[in-house]
Amino acid sequence: MPKDDDIEKVRAEEERRGKRPLDLEAKRRALLIRKKFYEAIRSGNRKQFEEMLIHDLGQTPGSEAHVRSWNAWKEYHGEK
């Protein structure tokens, strides 16, 4: 691990002292999923988007979350 990363890690720990623990791995995963979601939505590829919803996000077709995701797709692409 580079020295700068060590310094940042210690700084982050000190800033969080006395607060709830921060799950960095969960935060990284959430950011990765969000990035994949936006990449898939921007791609214009419906099949890629559907695969990402099911495999990466674990959404079941027809579920409320799945419907919201497709509504976001439609809004982004100007569909009704």
Stockholm file with secondary structure:
# STOCKHOLM 1.0

chainA/1-80         MPKDDDIEKVRAEEERRGKRPLDLEAKRRALLIRKKFYEAIRSGNRKQFEEMLIHDLGQTPGSEAHVRSWNAWKEYHGEK
#=GR chainA/1-80 SS CCHHHHHHHHHHHHHHTTSCCCCHHHHHHHHHHHHHHHHHHHHTCHHHHHHIIIIISCCCTTSHHHHHHHHHHHHHTTCC
#=GC SS_cons        CCHHHHHHHHHHHHHHTTSCCCCHHHHHHHHHHHHHHHHHHHHTCHHHHHHIIIIISCCCTTSHHHHHHHHHHHHHTTCC
//
